[in-house]
């Protein structure tokens, strides 16, 4: 198993094992995961001045992820939304 600092290996494992474990994951779901991580890594590169390949899992603590979510809302216009299916 990769160490917590080995983020590229963790990402590779996620994208090769998670869709298999989550049977029936559509290509759209996998693409959504990919796009979300891409946005997160771009944000991290700007904020931490490090290439994504140089990031470690420890950099993604709760305060950092909170700033990322705030950025999604303020810059990209994303918002939390829930729908109730009747």
Secondary structure, 3 states (H helix, E strand, C coil): CCCCCCHHHHHHHHHHHHHHHCCCCCHHHHHHHHHHHHHHHHHHHHHHCCCHHHCCHHHCCHHHHHHHHHHHHHCCCCCCCCCCCC
